[in-house]
């Protein structure tokens, strides 16, 4: 059992079992607590299911955000 606040991925972008990406904010026992990158309510996930987000995944996330903005602009929403 790890102590709260003593995990090498705390503060890093990680993905949970459902594919959502968040910041690992704490680990208590076998439960990891992730928070959305832009703030919001934490959610618990099994620690064994947490994986660090790779550079490739980060690039994909950035591309998705940019594509969403382009789509909104083309629909006249921006």
URTAQUI-V418928 format. One record per pair of residues at least 12 apart in sequence whose ideal C-beta (glycine too) atoms are under 10 Angstrom apart, sorted by the first residue. I is the first residue (numbers start at 1). J is the second residue. If there is no record, write none. Layout:
i->I j->J
i->I j->J
//
This chain:
i->1 j->27
i->1 j->28
i->1 j->29
i->1 j->30
i->2 j->26
i->2 j->27
i->2 j->28
i->2 j->29
i->2 j->30
i->2 j->32
i->2 j->47
i->3 j->27
i->3 j->28
i->3 j->29
i->4 j->26
i->4 j->27
i->4 j->28
i->4 j->29
i->4 j->33
i->5 j->25
i->5 j->26
i->5 j->27
i->5 j->28
i->6 j->26
i->6 j->27
i->7 j->24
i->7 j->26
i->7 j->27
i->7 j->28
i->7 j->32
i->7 j->47
i->7 j->50
i->8 j->24
i->8 j->27
i->8 j->52
i->9 j->23
i->9 j->24
i->9 j->27
i->9 j->32
i->9 j->47
i->9 j->50
i->9 j->51
i->9 j->52
i->9 j->53
i->10 j->23
i->10 j->24
i->10 j->25
i->10 j->26
i->10 j->27
i->10 j->32
i->10 j->33
i->11 j->23
i->11 j->24
i->11 j->25
i->12 j->24
i->12 j->50
i->12 j->52
i->12 j->53
i->13 j->34
i->13 j->37
i->13 j->52
i->13 j->53
i->13 j->54
i->13 j->57
i->13 j->58
i->13 j->61
i->14 j->32
i->14 j->34
i->14 j->45
i->14 j->49
i->14 j->50
i->14 j->51
i->14 j->52
i->14 j->53
i->15 j->34
i->15 j->45
i->15 j->49
i->15 j->50
i->15 j->51
i->15 j->52
i->15 j->53
i->15 j->54
i->15 j->57
i->16 j->32
i->16 j->34
i->16 j->43
i->16 j->44
i->16 j->45
i->16 j->46
i->16 j->49
i->16 j->50
i->16 j->51
i->17 j->45
i->17 j->46
i->17 j->48
i->17 j->49
i->17 j->50
i->17 j->51
i->18 j->43
i->18 j->45
i->18 j->49
i->20 j->34
i->20 j->36
i->20 j->43
i->20 j->45
i->21 j->34
i->21 j->36
i->21 j->37
i->21 j->53
i->21 j->57
i->21 j->58
i->21 j->60
i->21 j->61
i->22 j->34
i->22 j->35
i->22 j->36
i->22 j->37
i->22 j->38
i->22 j->40
i->22 j->42
i->22 j->43
i->22 j->45
i->22 j->50
i->22 j->53
i->23 j->35
i->23 j->36
i->23 j->37
i->23 j->38
i->23 j->39
i->23 j->42
i->23 j->53
i->24 j->42
i->24 j->45
i->24 j->47
i->24 j->50
i->24 j->52
i->25 j->42
i->26 j->42
i->26 j->44
i->27 j->47
i->27 j->50
i->28 j->44
i->28 j->47
i->29 j->47
i->30 j->46
i->30 j->47
i->30 j->48
i->31 j->44
i->31 j->45
i->31 j->46
i->31 j->47
i->31 j->50
i->32 j->44
i->32 j->45
i->32 j->46
i->32 j->47
i->32 j->48
i->32 j->49
i->32 j->50
i->33 j->45
i->33 j->47
i->33 j->50
i->34 j->50
i->37 j->61
//
